[in-house]
Amino acid sequence: MMIRKRNNSNSNNDNKILKRSLVLVQTVLVLLSTSSINAHALEANEQTESNAFVQTLLQKTEEKREERQKERVLEYSKKNFKDYLAFVDNGRTAKTENDVKIKEWLEKNK
C-alpha cells in the first residue's frame, strides 16, 4: 500500500508540474504575440504623417471637435437643467436679463 501511495502522489506532482509548465509556456506565447501587435501599432502610428487619407480624417475630426463639444454641452444642459429652470421660471414675469434668457431657453428647448 505504501508503494501505491507514493506512485499516486508522484503522478499528482508530475501532473502539477506539467500544468504549471503549460501555463508558463502559454504566458510566454501571449506576451510574445502582444509585443508584436504593439510593434505593428507603433509602426502604424508613425505612418500617419505620410498617409494622406489619415491626414484628411484627422483634419475633419479637428474641424468638428468644437461643434461636437457644443452639442454635448447642450444635451447635458437639456438633461440636467431643464426641470430646474422651469422651476425657477414658474410662470413669473421676466424682470432681469437672466429671467429673459431663461424663458428663451425654455421655449427653445421644449
LINDAJO-V611694 format. One line per field, one symbol per residue. burial: 1 if it has 9 or more other ideal C-beta (glycine too) atoms within 8 Angstrom, else 0. A space follows every 50 residues. Layout:
BEGIN
burial=???
END
This chain:
BEGIN
burial=00000000000000000000000000000000000000000000001100 00011001000000000000000000110001001100100000000011 0110110000
END
